[in-house]
Amino acid sequence: MVWQPHVHRPGLLAFAGGFLSVCLIAAGIGYGNGTALGLCLAATVLGPTVGLLLIARRRSTYLRSLPRP
């Protein structure tokens, strides 16, 4: 099976957080508030990065747990 929900769920949540921060930036959350804009920009960059790292770690753990022939 290609899609393993238990492997991809944390990464999916991290990507969703990054997408939400992009939406907040587009909606003008940082207008006049540099702190909120900085947090949203950090979440935009770190969300997908952390998501990819989490998926890679959980995938390698899952593949190591499979029985070898």
N, CA, C and O atoms as CSV, one atom per row, in Angstrom:
chain,resi,resn,atom,element,x,y,z
A,1,MET,N,N,0.840,-1.168,0.000
A,1,MET,CA,C,0.000,0.000,0.000
A,1,MET,C,C,0.896,1.247,0.000
A,1,MET,O,O,1.825,1.351,0.801
A,2,VAL,N,N,0.614,2.171,-0.888
A,2,VAL,CA,C,1.449,3.362,-1.037
A,2,VAL,C,C,1.183,4.368,0.082
A,2,VAL,O,O,2.128,4.894,0.669
A,3,TRP,N,N,-0.063,4.639,0.381
A,3,TRP,CA,C,-0.405,5.642,1.392
A,3,TRP,C,C,-0.582,4.965,2.741
A,3,TRP,O,O,-1.485,4.149,2.924
A,4,GLN,N,N,0.279,5.307,3.672
A,4,GLN,CA,C,0.191,4.801,5.034
A,4,GLN,C,C,-0.213,5.968,5.930
A,4,GLN,O,O,0.620,6.826,6.221
A,5,PRO,N,N,-1.469,6.023,6.376
A,5,PRO,CA,C,-1.922,7.186,7.154
A,5,PRO,C,C,-1.107,7.425,8.419
A,5,PRO,O,O,-0.855,8.578,8.771
A,6,HIS,N,N,-0.695,6.383,9.102
A,6,HIS,CA,C,0.058,6.591,10.341
A,6,HIS,C,C,1.461,7.135,10.069
A,6,HIS,O,O,2.093,7.696,10.964
A,7,VAL,N,N,1.938,6.976,8.865
A,7,VAL,CA,C,3.254,7.512,8.499
A,7,VAL,C,C,3.134,8.982,8.090
A,7,VAL,O,O,3.995,9.792,8.435
A,8,HIS,N,N,2.091,9.324,7.369
A,8,HIS,CA,C,1.980,10.655,6.765
A,8,HIS,C,C,1.192,11.667,7.588
A,8,HIS,O,O,1.231,12.857,7.273
A,9,ARG,N,N,0.482,11.245,8.623
A,9,ARG,CA,C,-0.376,12.169,9.374
A,9,ARG,C,C,0.384,13.348,9.986
A,9,ARG,O,O,-0.062,14.481,9.802
A,10,PRO,N,N,1.495,13.166,10.696
A,10,PRO,CA,C,2.195,14.331,11.262
A,10,PRO,C,C,2.712,15.283,10.179
A,10,PRO,O,O,2.664,16.502,10.346
A,11,GLY,N,N,3.202,14.728,9.080
A,11,GLY,CA,C,3.660,15.580,7.987
A,11,GLY,C,C,2.520,16.350,7.355
A,11,GLY,O,O,2.677,17.516,6.991
A,12,LEU,N,N,1.374,15.703,7.224
A,12,LEU,CA,C,0.206,16.364,6.665
A,12,LEU,C,C,-0.239,17.521,7.553
A,12,LEU,O,O,-0.614,18.580,7.050
A,13,LEU,N,N,-0.201,17.327,8.855
A,13,LEU,CA,C,-0.557,18.408,9.776
A,13,LEU,C,C,0.437,19.563,9.704
A,13,LEU,O,O,0.045,20.725,9.802
A,14,ALA,N,N,1.713,19.252,9.534
A,14,ALA,CA,C,2.718,20.309,9.411
A,14,ALA,C,C,2.524,21.096,8.112
A,14,ALA,O,O,2.646,22.321,8.105
A,15,PHE,N,N,2.225,20.400,7.018
A,15,PHE,CA,C,1.943,21.085,5.757
A,15,PHE,C,C,0.680,21.937,5.869
A,15,PHE,O,O,0.620,23.038,5.323
A,16,ALA,N,N,-0.328,21.428,6.575
A,16,ALA,CA,C,-1.561,22.196,6.765
A,16,ALA,C,C,-1.293,23.472,7.562
A,16,ALA,O,O,-1.869,24.520,7.271
A,17,GLY,N,N,-0.427,23.384,8.560
A,17,GLY,CA,C,-0.061,24.576,9.323
A,17,GLY,C,C,0.652,25.604,8.461
A,17,GLY,O,O,0.407,26.804,8.584
A,18,GLY,N,N,1.540,25.128,7.584
A,18,GLY,CA,C,2.212,26.039,6.655
A,18,GLY,C,C,1.242,26.686,5.690
A,18,GLY,O,O,1.355,27.874,5.390
A,19,PHE,N,N,0.283,25.901,5.199
A,19,PHE,CA,C,-0.721,26.445,4.281
A,19,PHE,C,C,-1.610,27.464,4.985
A,19,PHE,O,O,-1.952,28.500,4.415
A,20,LEU,N,N,-1.983,27.163,6.227
A,20,LEU,CA,C,-2.801,28.100,6.991
A,20,LEU,C,C,-2.066,29.423,7.202
A,20,LEU,O,O,-2.675,30.490,7.129
A,21,SER,N,N,-0.776,29.358,7.458
A,21,SER,CA,C,-0.025,30.599,7.653
A,21,SER,C,C,0.080,31.401,6.361
A,21,SER,O,O,0.073,32.632,6.400
A,22,VAL,N,N,0.178,30.723,5.214
A,22,VAL,CA,C,0.167,31.442,3.926
A,22,VAL,C,C,-1.176,32.133,3.734
A,22,VAL,O,O,-1.232,33.273,3.273
A,23,CYS,N,N,-2.254,31.444,4.086
A,23,CYS,CA,C,-3.588,32.051,3.970
A,23,CYS,C,C,-3.729,33.261,4.884
A,23,CYS,O,O,-4.328,34.265,4.501
A,24,LEU,N,N,-3.177,33.166,6.095
A,24,LEU,CA,C,-3.237,34.299,7.017
A,24,LEU,C,C,-2.426,35.483,6.501
A,24,LEU,O,O,-2.838,36.633,6.648
A,25,ILE,N,N,-1.278,35.203,5.899
A,25,ILE,CA,C,-0.470,36.286,5.327
A,25,ILE,C,C,-1.227,36.943,4.175
A,25,ILE,O,O,-1.233,38.168,4.053
A,26,ALA,N,N,-1.864,36.133,3.331
A,26,ALA,CA,C,-2.626,36.678,2.202
A,26,ALA,C,C,-3.832,37.475,2.677
A,26,ALA,O,O,-4.263,38.414,2.007
A,27,ALA,N,N,-4.380,37.101,3.837
A,27,ALA,CA,C,-5.534,37.814,4.383
A,27,ALA,C,C,-5.128,39.111,5.080
A,27,ALA,O,O,-5.985,39.920,5.436
A,28,GLY,N,N,-3.830,39.310,5.275
A,28,GLY,CA,C,-3.349,40.559,5.853
A,28,GLY,C,C,-3.125,40.507,7.346
A,28,GLY,O,O,-3.234,41.534,8.015
A,29,ILE,N,N,-2.816,39.341,7.891
A,29,ILE,CA,C,-2.625,39.203,9.338
A,29,ILE,C,C,-1.449,40.045,9.839
A,29,ILE,O,O,-1.454,40.488,10.987
A,30,GLY,N,N,-0.465,40.266,9.009
A,30,GLY,CA,C,0.727,40.986,9.451
A,30,GLY,C,C,0.686,42.472,9.196
A,30,GLY,O,O,1.683,43.157,9.425
A,31,TYR,N,N,-0.430,42.993,8.730
A,31,TYR,CA,C,-0.523,44.419,8.430
A,31,TYR,C,C,-0.468,45.216,9.724
A,31,TYR,O,O,-1.419,45.215,10.505
A,32,GLY,N,N,0.634,45.887,9.943
A,32,GLY,CA,C,0.810,46.684,11.140
A,32,GLY,C,C,1.248,45.885,12.357
A,32,GLY,O,O,1.380,46.447,13.444
A,33,ASN,N,N,1.474,44.597,12.200
A,33,ASN,CA,C,1.886,43.760,13.322
A,33,ASN,C,C,3.037,42.881,12.856
A,33,ASN,O,O,2.826,41.802,12.303
A,34,GLY,N,N,4.238,43.350,13.084
A,34,GLY,CA,C,5.425,42.641,12.609
A,34,GLY,C,C,5.636,41.296,13.280
A,34,GLY,O,O,6.173,40.374,12.667
A,35,THR,N,N,5.219,41.176,14.536
A,35,THR,CA,C,5.392,39.908,15.249
A,35,THR,C,C,4.536,38.813,14.629
A,35,THR,O,O,5.011,37.699,14.408
A,36,ALA,N,N,3.275,39.126,14.350
A,36,ALA,CA,C,2.377,38.136,13.744
A,36,ALA,C,C,2.865,37.749,12.350
A,36,ALA,O,O,2.805,36.580,11.968
A,37,LEU,N,N,3.341,38.721,11.604
A,37,LEU,CA,C,3.863,38.430,10.274
A,37,LEU,C,C,5.102,37.553,10.361
A,37,LEU,O,O,5.252,36.614,9.580
A,38,GLY,N,N,5.983,37.846,11.296
A,38,GLY,CA,C,7.188,37.026,11.473
A,38,GLY,C,C,6.857,35.596,11.855
A,38,GLY,O,O,7.471,34.658,11.346
A,39,LEU,N,N,5.888,35.420,12.752
A,39,LEU,CA,C,5.472,34.072,13.137
A,39,LEU,C,C,4.861,33.319,11.963
A,39,LEU,O,O,5.120,32.131,11.774
A,40,CYS,N,N,4.053,34.016,11.180
A,40,CYS,CA,C,3.449,33.365,10.012
A,40,CYS,C,C,4.498,33.012,8.961
A,40,CYS,O,O,4.421,31.951,8.342
A,41,LEU,N,N,5.461,33.879,8.760
A,41,LEU,CA,C,6.523,33.573,7.804
A,41,LEU,C,C,7.361,32.388,8.277
A,41,LEU,O,O,7.744,31.536,7.476
A,42,ALA,N,N,7.643,32.336,9.570
A,42,ALA,CA,C,8.400,31.202,10.115
A,42,ALA,C,C,7.616,29.911,9.960
A,42,ALA,O,O,8.184,28.880,9.599
A,43,ALA,N,N,6.310,29.954,10.231
A,43,ALA,CA,C,5.481,28.756,10.076
A,43,ALA,C,C,5.380,28.340,8.618
A,43,ALA,O,O,5.296,27.150,8.316
A,44,THR,N,N,5.388,29.311,7.709
A,44,THR,CA,C,5.333,29.000,6.286
A,44,THR,C,C,6.580,28.247,5.840
A,44,THR,O,O,6.488,27.319,5.036
A,45,VAL,N,N,7.728,28.631,6.347
A,45,VAL,CA,C,8.980,27.982,5.958
A,45,VAL,C,C,9.188,26.679,6.726
A,45,VAL,O,O,9.564,25.659,6.148
A,46,LEU,N,N,8.940,26.725,8.030
A,46,LEU,CA,C,9.225,25.565,8.864
A,46,LEU,C,C,8.182,24.455,8.754
A,46,LEU,O,O,8.510,23.288,8.971
A,47,GLY,N,N,6.941,24.787,8.425
A,47,GLY,CA,C,5.893,23.771,8.330
A,47,GLY,C,C,6.225,22.659,7.342
A,47,GLY,O,O,6.271,21.493,7.735
A,48,PRO,N,N,6.456,22.983,6.076
A,48,PRO,CA,C,6.810,21.932,5.125
A,48,PRO,C,C,8.145,21.255,5.423
A,48,PRO,O,O,8.302,20.057,5.185
A,49,THR,N,N,9.100,22.013,5.941
A,49,THR,CA,C,10.400,21.419,6.265
A,49,THR,C,C,10.261,20.375,7.363
A,49,THR,O,O,10.773,19.262,7.237
A,50,VAL,N,N,9.581,20.727,8.423
A,50,VAL,CA,C,9.359,19.792,9.526
A,50,VAL,C,C,8.498,18.624,9.049
A,50,VAL,O,O,8.723,17.480,9.444
A,51,GLY,N,N,7.515,18.915,8.201
A,51,GLY,CA,C,6.659,17.860,7.669
A,51,GLY,C,C,7.437,16.820,6.878
A,51,GLY,O,O,7.221,15.620,7.045
A,52,LEU,N,N,8.330,17.270,6.027
A,52,LEU,CA,C,9.141,16.323,5.251
A,52,LEU,C,C,10.062,15.504,6.149
A,52,LEU,O,O,10.246,14.306,5.929
A,53,LEU,N,N,10.635,16.146,7.154
A,53,LEU,CA,C,11.507,15.412,8.078
A,53,LEU,C,C,10.726,14.374,8.880
A,53,LEU,O,O,11.209,13.263,9.097
A,54,LEU,N,N,9.525,14.734,9.319
A,54,LEU,CA,C,8.705,13.785,10.069
A,54,LEU,C,C,8.290,12.596,9.212
A,54,LEU,O,O,8.323,11.454,9.670
A,55,ILE,N,N,7.896,12.867,7.964
A,55,ILE,CA,C,7.494,11.789,7.063
A,55,ILE,C,C,8.677,10.867,6.791
A,55,ILE,O,O,8.527,9.646,6.819
A,56,ALA,N,N,9.838,11.431,6.530
A,56,ALA,CA,C,11.020,10.609,6.237
A,56,ALA,C,C,11.391,9.739,7.434
A,56,ALA,O,O,11.728,8.567,7.268
A,57,ARG,N,N,11.331,10.300,8.622
A,57,ARG,CA,C,11.686,9.533,9.821
A,57,ARG,C,C,10.692,8.412,10.074
A,57,ARG,O,O,11.083,7.277,10.344
A,58,ARG,N,N,9.410,8.731,9.985
A,58,ARG,CA,C,8.397,7.703,10.243
A,58,ARG,C,C,8.381,6.639,9.151
A,58,ARG,O,O,8.121,5.468,9.430
A,59,ARG,N,N,8.657,7.038,7.905
A,59,ARG,CA,C,8.695,6.060,6.819
A,59,ARG,C,C,9.857,5.094,7.002
A,59,ARG,O,O,9.696,3.889,6.808
A,60,SER,N,N,11.029,5.612,7.375
A,60,SER,CA,C,12.170,4.725,7.566
A,60,SER,C,C,11.946,3.793,8.758
A,60,SER,O,O,12.344,2.629,8.717
A,61,THR,N,N,11.315,4.297,9.814
A,61,THR,CA,C,10.987,3.438,10.954
A,61,THR,C,C,10.008,2.355,10.546
A,61,THR,O,O,10.158,1.199,10.941
A,62,TYR,N,N,9.005,2.719,9.756
A,62,TYR,CA,C,8.011,1.747,9.292
A,62,TYR,C,C,8.652,0.690,8.391
A,62,TYR,O,O,8.362,-0.499,8.527
A,63,LEU,N,N,9.519,1.118,7.477
A,63,LEU,CA,C,10.155,0.167,6.562
A,63,LEU,C,C,11.109,-0.769,7.303
A,63,LEU,O,O,11.246,-1.933,6.926
A,64,ARG,N,N,11.761,-0.281,8.340
A,64,ARG,CA,C,12.633,-1.151,9.134
A,64,ARG,C,C,11.834,-2.184,9.928
A,64,ARG,O,O,12.348,-3.257,10.247
A,65,SER,N,N,10.592,-1.866,10.243
A,65,SER,CA,C,9.783,-2.805,11.026
A,65,SER,C,C,9.178,-3.929,10.175
A,65,SER,O,O,8.669,-4.908,10.720
A,66,LEU,N,N,9.231,-3.796,8.860
A,66,LEU,CA,C,8.680,-4.847,7.993
A,66,LEU,C,C,9.584,-6.076,8.027
A,66,LEU,O,O,10.804,-5.949,8.127
A,67,PRO,N,N,8.990,-7.260,7.944
A,67,PRO,CA,C,9.813,-8.476,7.949
A,67,PRO,C,C,10.627,-8.593,6.660
A,67,PRO,O,O,10.144,-8.267,5.576
A,68,ARG,N,N,11.830,-9.048,6.791
A,68,ARG,CA,C,12.706,-9.239,5.624
A,68,ARG,C,C,12.549,-10.654,5.090
A,68,ARG,O,O,12.339,-11.596,5.853
A,69,PRO,N,N,12.653,-10.795,3.766
A,69,PRO,CA,C,12.493,-12.144,3.180
A,69,PRO,C,C,13.676,-13.063,3.458
A,69,PRO,O,O,13.675,-14.217,3.028
